[in-house]
Each structure stands twice: as C-alpha cells, then as structure tokens.
Amino acid sequence: MAVKVLIKRRFKEGKDKEVFALLNKLRAEAMLQTGYITGESLIKHDDPQKILVISTWHSMENWLKWREDPGRKATEAMLQQYLEKPTEHEAYVFGTYPTKK
C-alpha cells in the first residue's frame, strides 16, 4: 500500500544556499530509489526557515529502506548543523476507514 511521508525541518537563518544544496541532493538520490513515486518541498509562507518535504512511496518497506540508507544518513548528518531543532518524520499509509460488520 502506498505511503505518504512528511518531513518537517526548521533551519537557522542565513544558510539557505547550503540547506537547499543538501535538500536537492537528498531528493535526487531519493528519485533513484526503488519505490519512490514523487516528492515536493514546501516553504512556510510566513516562516521561510520552516520546510516541509512530502514524498510518496509504493510501500512502507521502500520508505524505511531509504530512511536507513547510509548515503541518506550521511547527508542528513550534514543537514544537522543547520537545524534549529530535530527533524520530524511522519509516515501515513493510504487506505480507507474500516467498515463495521
């Protein structure tokens, strides 16, 4: 079942160039992963240091494999120096509400 992943980050001011270079690297690498469907990056209109990345994967297994990928972890580690607080990850599975019997 498809999965939608929300990744929330808040970055320090004045590091836009460095941050976007790393985010673009992550996205380019994600696009090569098995199960990757699509992704987008959103900047909060009234708080430009807050960025939301939304990606869609074919399965939770695909997402978790990418989340634990050593290359991804290395790039995430480089992003840490620019964060004001830890990255938040939330994964949601596409589905329907269970029906009552």
N, C-alpha and C positions, 0 to 999 in steps of 0.2 A: 504494500500500500504506500502511496506517495507521502512524502514528509515535507513540511514547510519549516524552515529553521530561521529563527530571529536572533540576530547577534547585535547586542547593544553595547556601544562604547562611547565614552566621553573622554575627549583628548584635551591636553593642555593647549593654551593659545600659542599662536606663532609657529606651529610645527606642521602646517598644512601640507607643505611640499613633501616632507619626509613621510607623513602619515599616508597620504594618497599614493605615493610610490609603493609603499608596503601593501596597502589595500588592493591596489591594482595587481600586484604580484600574486597575492592570495587568490584573487578572482581568476586570473589567467591560469593558475595551477589547478584551481577547482574545476574549471571548464574541461580539463583533461581527464578528470576522474570518472571512473565507472559510476553510473547512476546519476550524475549531475544533469539537471534539466535546465534550470535558469537561475539567475540571480540579479539583484539590483541593490544599489546603495542609495540611501536617503539621508539628507542632511536636514535636521530640525530647523524650521524657518526662523524661529525666534531664539535659537540656541545653536549656532553653527558648529560648536565643538562637539555636539551630540550627533552620532552617526548610527543609523540602523541599517544593517545588511540583512536582506531577506533572500534566502536561497531555497530552491526546491530540488528534492532528490527522489529517485524512484523508490527507495526504501530506507528505513532506519539503519539497516546494516551498511548501506552505502555511505550515509552521512557519518556514522560512527567511525567507519574505516578512515574516512578523510579527516575527521576531527583528531584522530590519533596518529595521523601520518607524520613521520619525523620531519619532513620538509615544512609542513604546515606549522608544526610546533616551533620550529626554528624561527620562522617568520613572525609568529605570534610573540615569541620571546623578544624579538626586536621591537615590536609594537609596544611592549610593556612600558618602556621608558617614556612614552608619550601619553600614557593613560593617566587620567585623574583618579580613576577607581577601576576595580577589576572588570573585565569583560563579562557580560551576562549572555548565556546561551539558553534558548528555549526551543524545543522541537515539538511540533504538532503534527499528528497523523491525520490525513484526510479520511473522512468517514461520515457515517450517518449515526443519528441517535438510535439506540437500541429500541426495538418495538416491544410493547408489552404483550404478553400472551393472554 
